[in-house]
Amino acid sequence: MGPAMNVGFIGLGAMGQHMARNLHRAGLLAGAWNRTAARSEAFAAETGCRAFNSPAELAGACDFVVSCVSADDDLLSVIGQLLPGLRRGAIAIDCSTVDANTARQCAALVSGAGGFFLDCPVSGGVEGAKNATLAIMCGGEEEAFTRAQPVLAALGKVCMHMGPSGAGQATKATNQILCAGAIQAAAEAMAFADAEGLPLEKVIDILGKGAGSSWYFVNRAPFMARGDYPAGFRVRLHDKDLRICRAMAAKHSAKLPVVETTIRDYERLLASGHGEEDISTIFRLKKPLFREQT
């Protein structure tokens, strides 16, 4: 692979570490940087890729920079740090979930430094990141989107250009509203099935093939049946995302009932120490709705 496909990766978290590995497997990854240096050093030891000392050093060695960080301030910080090293014509591809206006702000900064910025949030969970089956929704210039295809293809199974800068994040916000509704419905349904004394594994099997099914029902109702919620999509992160949705909706003078209800539920879960668990832990709040008959 020629030097024009050198990719640097920033943010080796739950999603990012798998995405970076997939870029490495595709022969595209030059190296990585992580805010906690020990993580990028361990990744470098595992893959043979370079552990960069700073975002600017990484940007200076790469024609593509992929980032996956937790929140808006993190992304703005990373973009600010990499700009001094950015190669002219380089493409920054951000897979974080942030406000659409933050993505537009980053696009303006990168463009001012002679590069291109694509907001490319992803959906598909840790499983999708691991298996390179993510759905990637992209905002930004069509020319940059076309050039970035080999990089995006190594990360996901479907990638769609949604429009100008911010359109990818607006699409992801739409997705996060769907996730809120799906997990609420799955948890209430499972609490109902449990109260009715149904065999929960069979319920998941048969209804997972029915009209009311969803990815969350098929993949997360088993967590509810077991009462075990390993971190997939953490409560604290979906809470952050739904607050982005709330702020974006407020610009249209709208309040979204599913979003508001889920934020209230997450406040209870966060207060009781469940913020690092998968969002299917919302089942904890649904099961007590059904009181045992006396």
Residue pairs with C-beta under 8 A, 6 or more apart in sequence:
1 27
1 28
3 63
4 63
5 28
5 63
5 64
5 150
5 151
6 28
6 30
6 61
6 62
6 63
6 64
7 23
7 28
7 29
7 30
7 62
7 63
7 64
7 65
7 66
7 151
8 29
8 30
8 31
8 32
8 33
8 52
8 58
8 59
8 61
8 62
8 64
8 65
8 66
9 16
9 19
9 20
9 23
9 29
9 31
9 32
9 33
9 65
9 66
9 67
9 68
10 16
10 32
10 33
10 34
10 55
10 58
10 65
10 66
10 67
10 68
10 69
10 78
10 82
11 34
11 35
11 67
11 68
11 69
11 74
11 78
11 96
12 20
12 32
12 34
12 39
12 40
12 43
13 68
13 69
13 70
14 126
14 129
14 231
14 234
15 68
15 95
15 122
15 126
15 129
16 68
16 69
16 95
16 129
17 39
17 43
18 126
18 129
18 130
19 66
19 68
19 95
19 129
19 134
19 155
20 29
20 32
20 43
20 47
20 66
21 47
22 129
22 132
22 154
22 155
23 29
23 66
23 151
23 154
23 155
24 47
24 49
25 154
26 150
26 154
28 64
28 150
28 151
28 154
29 47
29 49
30 49
30 50
30 58
30 61
30 62
31 44
31 49
31 50
31 51
31 52
31 58
31 61
31 62
32 40
32 43
32 44
32 49
32 50
32 51
32 52
32 58
33 40
33 51
33 52
33 53
33 54
33 55
33 57
33 58
34 40
34 43
35 74
37 51
40 51
40 52
41 51
43 49
43 51
44 50
44 51
50 61
52 58
52 61
54 81
54 85
55 65
55 78
55 81
55 82
55 85
56 81
56 82
56 83
56 84
56 85
57 85
58 65
58 82
58 85
59 65
59 82
59 83
59 84
59 85
59 86
59 87
59 90
60 85
60 86
60 87
62 87
62 90
63 87
63 89
63 90
63 91
64 90
64 91
64 92
64 93
64 148
64 151
65 82
65 86
65 90
65 91
65 92
65 93
66 93
66 94
66 95
66 151
66 155
67 75
67 78
67 79
67 92
67 93
67 94
67 95
67 96
68 94
68 95
68 96
69 75
69 78
69 96
70 96
70 237
70 240
71 96
71 98
71 240
72 98
72 99
72 102
72 244
74 96
75 94
75 96
75 98
75 102
75 106
76 102
76 105
76 106
79 92
79 106
79 109
79 110
80 109
82 92
83 109
83 110
83 113
86 92
86 110
86 113
86 114
86 115
87 115
88 114
88 115
89 114
89 115
89 116
90 115
90 116
91 115
91 116
91 117
91 118
91 144
91 147
91 148
92 106
92 110
92 115
92 116
92 117
92 118
93 118
93 120
93 148
93 151
93 152
94 103
94 106
94 117
94 118
94 119
94 120
94 121
95 120
95 121
95 122
95 136
95 155
96 121
97 121
97 169
97 172
97 176
97 237
97 240
97 241
97 244
98 119
98 121
98 169
98 244
99 169
99 244
99 247
99 248
100 119
100 139
100 166
100 167
100 169
100 170
100 173
100 248
101 166
102 169
103 117
103 119
103 139
103 165
103 166
103 168
103 169
104 165
104 166
106 117
106 119
107 117
107 119
107 140
107 165
107 166
109 117
110 116
110 117
111 117
116 140
116 141
116 143
116 144
116 147
117 140
117 144
117 165
118 138
118 139
118 140
118 141
118 144
118 145
118 148
118 168
119 138
119 139
119 140
119 165
119 166
119 167
119 168
119 169
120 136
120 137
120 138
120 139
120 148
120 152
120 159
120 168
121 136
121 137
121 168
121 169
121 171
121 172
122 128
122 129
122 134
122 135
122 136
122 137
122 155
122 156
122 172
123 134
123 135
123 137
123 172
123 175
124 133
124 134
124 135
124 156
125 219
125 232
125 233
126 231
126 232
126 233
127 133
127 219
127 232
128 134
128 135
128 156
129 155
132 154
132 155
132 156
132 157
133 156
133 157
134 155
134 156
134 157
135 156
135 157
135 158
135 159
136 152
136 155
136 156
136 158
136 159
136 160
137 159
137 160
137 162
137 167
137 168
137 171
137 172
137 175
138 145
138 152
138 159
138 160
138 161
138 162
138 167
138 168
139 161
139 162
139 163
139 164
139 165
139 166
139 167
139 168
139 169
139 170
139 171
140 161
140 164
140 165
140 168
141 164
141 165
142 161
145 161
149 159
152 159
153 159
162 168
162 170
162 171
170 248
172 241
173 241
173 244
173 245
173 248
176 238
176 241
176 242
176 244
176 245
177 242
177 245
177 256
177 258
177 259
179 216
179 233
179 238
179 279
180 238
180 242
180 258
180 259
180 262
181 258
182 214
182 215
182 216
182 217
183 216
183 220
183 262
183 279
183 280
183 282
184 258
184 261
184 262
184 265
184 282
185 212
185 214
185 217
186 214
186 216
186 217
186 220
186 221
186 224
186 280
187 224
187 280
187 282
187 283
187 285
187 286
188 286
188 289
189 207
189 212
189 217
189 221
190 200
190 203
190 221
190 224
190 225
190 283
190 286
191 283
191 286
191 287
191 289
191 290
192 290
193 200
193 203
194 200
194 287
194 290
195 290
200 221
200 224
200 225
201 222
201 225
203 221
204 217
204 218
204 221
204 222
204 225
207 213
207 217
208 217
208 218
208 221
216 280
220 232
220 278
220 279
220 280
221 280
223 229
223 230
223 278
223 280
223 281
223 283
224 280
224 283
227 283
229 274
229 277
229 278
229 280
229 281
230 277
230 278
231 276
231 277
231 278
232 278
232 279
232 280
233 278
233 279
234 275
234 276
234 277
234 278
234 279
235 266
235 269
235 270
235 274
235 275
235 276
235 277
235 278
235 279
235 281
235 282
236 266
236 270
236 275
236 276
238 262
238 266
238 279
239 263
239 266
239 267
239 270
239 275
242 259
242 262
242 263
242 266
243 263
245 256
245 259
246 255
246 256
246 259
246 260
246 263
249 255
249 256
249 259
262 282
265 282
265 285
266 282
268 285
269 275
269 277
269 281
269 282
269 284
269 285
274 281
274 284
